[in-house]
Amino acid sequence: MRHPHLVTLTATTFITWTGQRITAVALPLVALDQTGDAWTTGLVGGFAGLPLLTSGWWGRRLRAHLVSGRALALLLAVQVLGLALVPVAAATVGVGAVVLCATGLVTGATSALLSPAQRALTADLAELPGNAPGVGAKALAWQDLAHRVSMIFAPALGAWLLVAWGAEPLLWWEAAAVALAAVAMLTVPAAHPGTAAGSGTAAGSGTAAHQGTAGAAPASGGAAPDAALGAAPEPEPAPSLRTVLRGNPELAVGLALAGVGGVTWFAFALGLALLGVELDRPGELIAAGMAGYGVATVGVSFVVPLVVHRVPRIPAIVASWVVFGLAYLALPAAAPNLLAVGVVSALGGLAMPFGIAALNALIVDSTTGAARRTAFTAETVLHAGGASAGLLAGGALIGAFGAGPVLVVTGAFQVLASVAAVLWLRARRSPARTPAPAQASDLLT
């Protein structure tokens, strides 16, 4: 990435994700030490999921204003205040359930808004004059790499820092790191072409939308990229997801499969852990599975940004969930052999970065402006929110039916959902059901 603002956005992604994973190590210990009650250790994570699941409703008006680095910096500043609540309370009045819930709500709300807004701004900046086609998809792939790298090393770093510094100083440093990211974000401007290129609704096809955006860029007179940056225009009202998906079945399929993958994630995260208990190898299966999955996804993520422009969108999305579903099916047979569990998990993880990169590229290609922010929000809510919902119910399902059967059923469900998506797309594309060409007025509704 040559554009300095895209580098800044990727760096802040790395900092915020690393901080979140380190906080996940320190916060439960602070809660247990301050309250003495084990049940309080999950309050922050539990309450952080509530704003995410409902952000499509309460965040719709706010998303219209999150179109510049200055707006995202303000969001990060609010997140710093939320992060500082626990160490401030620990040093003064003491940490209780109310403080932990408040921290979870503030950090969850800011994270729910920040992630899709940051990806949308990345795509908008990538479409400025002077940038080559496909820069947005590459930049988002680099950001996904930053996310996955933090997943590997941040928990171990957090554990080491916890021993070296203690839990409360670690939370202060995490808040300071996010504050530094907020300062860096102030240098990132708004991008006019990304919001002015279209009405904010999805185009009839990804390629056409991408070409339309690229064609709109020279309207600025062929100026250098910095000439197109400046104060953001009037906020564009955020369209509903239904409006964005109208006439774009590929995007609907990508988002739906992301939701299915999110809801079924509990079978991998909880299923392997409880399967290890059932097979008298507690902690070993989940460690082998997570290690194999993590190493594979990080390794592949270094390659994805270099080839993402050649990756077919829908085939990559469908294939990633089919492969991961097949891995779920194979895990009960691979257990209790740790090497086999690690290899199967790694095979499942190899395809995932390609699928995520393809979905992000599909959103970039087929949406602009406010519609792009709506689509990225839907991706976040369906996948991450679905994972939270799945984890809430997953323990009871595994307790009722056993870890092995649940892994098999959820794996089969992912495969069948992917097959159903392909059949639905083929039916939509058949000549008998080809819709009439959209009128200009239809694209503005």
Buried (B, 14 or more C-beta within 10 A) or exposed (E): BEBEBBBBBBBBBBBBBBBBBBBBBBBBBBBBEBBEEEEBBBBBBBBBBBBBBBBBEEBBEBBBBBBBBBBBBBBBBBBBBBBBBBBBBBEEEEBBBEBBBBBBBBBBBBBBBBBBBBBBBBBBBBBBBBBEBBBBBBBBBBBBBBBBBBBBEBBEBBEEBBEEBBBBBBBBBBBBBBBBBBEBBBEBBBBBBBBBBBBBBBBBBBEEBBBEBBEBBEEBEEEEBEBBBEEBEEBBEBBEBEBBBBBBBBBBBBBBBBBBBBBBBBBBBBBBBBBBEBBEBEEBBBBBBBBBBBBBBBBBBBEBBEEBBEBEBBEBBBBBBBBBBBBBBBBBEBBBBBEBBBBBBBBBBBBBBBBBBBBBBBBBBBBBBBBBBBBBBBBBBBBBBBBBBBBEEBEEBBEEEBBBBBBBBBBBBBBEBBEEBBEBBEEBEEEEEEEEEEEEEEBEE
